[in-house]
Amino acid sequence: MEIGIPARRSSGILEAADWFKERTPEVRDRFVSFVGRTISAVKQRPYAFPVVFGSKVRRAKVSKFKYSVYFFVDGHQIFVISVFHDSRNPIIWRGRID
C-alpha cells in the first residue's frame, strides 16, 4: 500500500519534532525514528489498528511517546491525517479530515 502524507499534515510532525529538539536533539531523533516505525507498521498492516470514534479513521500509537498516528485507508492508499499528542482534544484532528 502507498502512504500519503500531505505537506500540510507533515508540518505537524515537524512541529512536534522541533519541540523535542528544543529540549534535546537526541529526543527529537528518537521521536522521528519512532514515528517512522509507526508509519511503517501502518503501511504493513493498516487494518491491525483500531477504528476510533466510530469513524473510518484508525489510530496507531507511537511507542515511547504520548503521540498517535491517525490515518484512513482508501482502496490501496493510506492517508495520514495527523500525528497528534494523546492529551490534546480529538476534535482538533477530527477537523482535519477532508
ZAPA-187295 format. One record per residue (C-alpha): residue number from 1; x, y, z. Coordinates in steps of 0.001 Angstrom, whole numbers, plus 500000, padded with zeros to 6 digits. Example, Ala and Ser with C-alpha at 12.3 -4.5 7.8 and 13.67 -1.06 7.14 Angstrom:
<sites>
<num:1	px:512300	py:495500	pz:507800>
<num:2	px:513670	py:498940	pz:507140>
</sites>
This chain:
<sites>
<num:1	px:500000	py:500000	pz:500000>
<num:2	px:501030	py:503561	pz:499353>
<num:3	px:501190	py:506125	pz:502157>
<num:4	px:500198	py:509717	pz:501586>
<num:5	px:501202	py:512471	pz:503969>
<num:6	px:500113	py:515822	pz:502548>
<num:7	px:502593	py:518657	pz:503143>
<num:8	px:500129	py:520451	pz:505380>
<num:9	px:499958	py:517331	pz:507558>
<num:10	px:503708	py:516680	pz:507688>
<num:11	px:504193	py:520127	pz:509201>
<num:12	px:502541	py:518775	pz:512364>
<num:13	px:505173	py:516067	pz:512567>
<num:14	px:507901	py:518660	pz:512096>
<num:15	px:506397	py:520955	pz:514731>
<num:16	px:506424	py:518152	pz:517285>
<num:17	px:509974	py:517188	pz:516288>
<num:18	px:511102	py:520805	pz:516671>
<num:19	px:509508	py:520968	pz:520120>
<num:20	px:511561	py:517931	pz:521164>
<num:21	px:514690	py:519388	pz:519552>
<num:22	px:514398	py:522459	pz:521784>
<num:23	px:514688	py:520124	pz:524766>
<num:24	px:517388	py:517798	pz:523411>
<num:25	px:518332	py:516823	pz:519849>
<num:26	px:518583	py:513167	pz:520896>
<num:27	px:514927	py:513081	pz:521944>
<num:28	px:513931	py:514665	pz:518633>
<num:29	px:515834	py:511971	pz:516745>
<num:30	px:514155	py:509244	pz:518819>
<num:31	px:510733	py:510791	pz:518217>
<num:32	px:511254	py:510949	pz:514444>
<num:33	px:512519	py:507363	pz:514468>
<num:34	px:509533	py:506050	pz:516427>
<num:35	px:507055	py:507951	pz:514243>
<num:36	px:508772	py:506406	pz:511214>
<num:37	px:508487	py:502935	pz:512729>
<num:38	px:504811	py:503503	pz:513469>
<num:39	px:504113	py:504645	pz:509912>
<num:40	px:505984	py:501580	pz:508605>
<num:41	px:503807	py:499329	pz:510774>
<num:42	px:500704	py:501085	pz:509440>
<num:43	px:501891	py:500505	pz:505887>
<num:44	px:502452	py:496785	pz:506523>
<num:45	px:499188	py:496084	pz:508366>
<num:46	px:496803	py:499043	pz:508295>
<num:47	px:493764	py:497030	pz:509354>
<num:48	px:495505	py:495830	pz:512518>
<num:49	px:494896	py:499235	pz:514117>
<num:50	px:491597	py:500121	pz:515745>
<num:51	px:488973	py:502415	pz:514291>
<num:52	px:488414	py:505358	pz:516613>
<num:53	px:485317	py:507345	pz:517478>
<num:54	px:483074	py:505383	pz:515126>
<num:55	px:484708	py:506824	pz:512034>
<num:56	px:486794	py:505420	pz:509194>
<num:57	px:489889	py:506793	pz:510924>
<num:58	px:492333	py:504418	pz:512580>
<num:59	px:494846	py:505093	pz:515334>
<num:60	px:498383	py:503765	pz:515717>
<num:61	px:500140	py:504686	pz:518962>
<num:62	px:503753	py:505836	pz:518730>
<num:63	px:505891	py:503727	pz:521082>
<num:64	px:507716	py:505542	pz:523899>
<num:65	px:505861	py:508812	pz:523224>
<num:66	px:502357	py:510018	pz:524022>
<num:67	px:501555	py:510527	pz:520344>
<num:68	px:499395	py:508661	pz:517871>
<num:69	px:499252	py:508492	pz:514088>
<num:70	px:495707	py:508949	pz:512779>
<num:71	px:495030	py:507631	pz:509278>
<num:72	px:492447	py:506112	pz:506994>
<num:73	px:492595	py:503587	pz:504169>
<num:74	px:491008	py:504272	pz:500793>
<num:75	px:491486	py:501473	pz:498296>
<num:76	px:495217	py:500803	pz:498117>
<num:77	px:496256	py:504078	pz:499705>
<num:78	px:496773	py:505098	pz:503306>
<num:79	px:496275	py:508743	pz:504167>
<num:80	px:497838	py:510146	pz:507339>
<num:81	px:495575	py:512751	pz:508890>
<num:82	px:497679	py:513702	pz:511865>
<num:83	px:500441	py:512823	pz:514261>
<num:84	px:498826	py:514075	pz:517412>
<num:85	px:499649	py:514270	pz:521133>
<num:86	px:497353	py:511940	pz:523073>
<num:87	px:496386	py:514573	pz:525650>
<num:88	px:495030	py:517049	pz:523084>
<num:89	px:491353	py:517362	pz:522272>
<num:90	px:490490	py:514866	pz:519492>
<num:91	px:488047	py:517336	pz:517955>
<num:92	px:491115	py:519150	pz:516594>
<num:93	px:492385	py:516224	pz:514487>
<num:94	px:488840	py:515284	pz:513500>
<num:95	px:488565	py:518710	pz:511907>
<num:96	px:491465	py:517767	pz:509624>
<num:97	px:489503	py:515062	pz:507816>
<num:98	px:488975	py:516226	pz:504235>
</sites>
